[in-house]
Amino acid sequence: ILRTITDPYLRLFHGLTFLRRGSVDLTPIPAILVLQITAMILRYLAVTAEISVVTILAAAGLAVWHTVFWLLVVLGILCAVRLISLAVTRHPTAPIWAVIDGILGRPAMAISRGIQGRRAGYASGLIVLLVVVLLLAAAGALLLAPALVSLLGVWPRV
């Protein structure tokens, strides 16, 4: 029953091929993001009975930030778990590590190379990626989210 309700909506986002990597399919994320934005705008409209372009943009920005924040949290957790596995296990070659390496490998190496200016080892790249993720999450939580909420003025509590 649930599939008959959700699949037509999720199929609208299935064309976003850049969000599909092997067995990992992240296309439901923008689908949930659109639902979040719509719910935020409708909730704001129900409480204030007014809507503006600024309100719509601030609600969309806040929903996008929440999504990015939780993706950063997941990425940080994956980095930490992978670093622990590298430190504890001599030969971490289980299939789960291949999936996690597929997700983290390119960003870790690209960020590490961009910051350090040279090719670094995988563990070093993971450490740099973890630090960057933590800094981005903290900066957004301290600077971006409050600014977007202040644009909305009165924001309804759930």
C-alpha positions in Angstrom: 0.0 0.0 0.0 2.8 2.4 0.9 4.6 1.7 -2.3 1.5 2.7 -4.4 1.4 6.0 -2.6 5.1 6.9 -2.6 6.5 5.4 -5.9 4.8 7.9 -8.3 6.2 10.8 -6.3 9.7 9.3 -6.0 9.7 8.5 -9.7 9.6 12.3 -10.4 13.1 12.5 -8.9 14.5 9.3 -10.3 15.9 11.2 -13.4 18.6 12.8 -11.1 21.2 10.3 -12.2 24.1 12.1 -10.5 22.5 11.0 -7.1 22.9 7.3 -8.0 26.2 5.7 -7.5 26.2 1.9 -7.9 24.0 0.4 -5.2 23.7 3.8 -3.4 20.6 5.8 -4.5 20.2 9.2 -2.9 17.3 10.4 -5.1 14.8 10.3 -2.3 16.7 13.2 -0.6 15.5 15.9 -3.0 12.0 14.4 -2.9 12.0 14.7 0.9 13.5 18.2 0.6 10.6 19.4 -1.6 8.1 18.0 0.9 10.0 19.8 3.7 9.9 23.1 1.9 6.2 22.7 1.1 5.4 21.8 4.7 7.4 24.8 6.1 5.7 27.2 3.8 2.2 25.9 4.5 2.9 25.9 8.3 4.1 29.5 8.1 1.1 30.4 6.1 -1.3 28.8 8.6 0.2 30.7 11.5 0.8 34.1 10.0 -1.8 34.1 7.2 0.7 35.9 4.9 3.3 34.8 2.5 6.0 36.6 0.6 8.9 35.8 -1.7 11.3 36.3 1.2 9.3 33.9 3.3 9.4 31.3 0.5 13.1 31.8 -0.1 14.0 31.7 3.6 11.9 28.5 4.1 13.5 26.9 1.1 17.0 27.9 2.4 16.2 26.6 5.9 15.0 23.3 4.5 18.1 23.0 2.2 20.3 23.8 5.2 18.6 21.1 7.4 19.1 18.5 4.6 22.8 19.5 4.1 23.4 19.5 7.8 22.1 15.9 8.2 24.1 14.8 5.2 27.2 16.3 6.8 26.4 14.5 10.0 26.1 11.2 8.1 29.3 11.9 6.2 31.1 12.7 9.5 29.8 9.5 11.1 31.0 7.4 8.1 34.4 9.1 8.3 34.7 8.4 12.0 33.6 4.8 11.6 36.0 4.2 8.7 38.9 5.8 10.6 38.2 3.6 13.6 38.0 0.5 11.4 41.4 1.4 9.8 42.9 1.8 13.2 41.5 -1.4 14.7 41.5 -3.9 11.9 44.5 -5.0 10.0 42.7 -5.9 6.8 39.4 -4.0 6.7 38.2 -5.5 3.4 34.6 -6.4 4.2 32.0 -5.4 1.5 30.6 -2.7 3.8 34.0 -0.9 3.7 34.0 -1.0 -0.1 30.7 0.8 -0.1 31.8 3.3 2.4 35.1 3.8 0.6 33.1 4.4 -2.6 31.2 7.2 -0.9 34.1 8.8 0.9 37.1 8.1 -1.3 36.8 10.9 -3.9 35.7 13.6 -1.6 38.4 12.7 0.9 41.2 12.7 -1.7 40.0 15.9 -3.4 39.6 17.9 -0.2 42.9 16.6 1.1 44.7 17.4 -2.1 43.1 20.9 -2.2 44.1 21.7 1.3 47.5 20.0 1.6 48.5 20.6 -2.1 49.7 17.1 -2.6 48.3 13.6 -2.8 47.8 12.2 0.8 47.1 8.8 2.1 43.6 7.5 2.5 43.5 7.8 6.3 45.0 11.3 6.1 42.3 12.3 3.5 39.6 10.9 5.8 40.9 13.0 8.7 40.9 16.2 6.6 37.4 15.4 5.3 36.1 14.8 8.9 37.6 18.2 10.0 36.1 20.0 7.0 32.7 18.4 7.6 32.7 19.3 11.2 33.7 22.9 10.4 31.0 23.3 7.8 28.3 21.9 10.1 29.4 24.1 12.9 29.6 27.3 10.7 26.2 26.6 9.2 24.6 25.9 12.5 26.0 29.1 14.1 25.7 31.5 11.2 23.4 30.3 8.4 20.5 28.8 10.2 19.9 31.7 12.6 20.1 34.2 9.7 17.4 32.3 7.8 15.2 32.0 10.8 15.5 35.8 11.4 14.3 36.4 7.9 11.2 34.5 8.7 10.5 36.6 11.7 7.8 34.6 13.6 8.3 30.9 12.9 5.6 28.4 13.9 6.7 25.7 16.3 5.8 22.2 15.5 
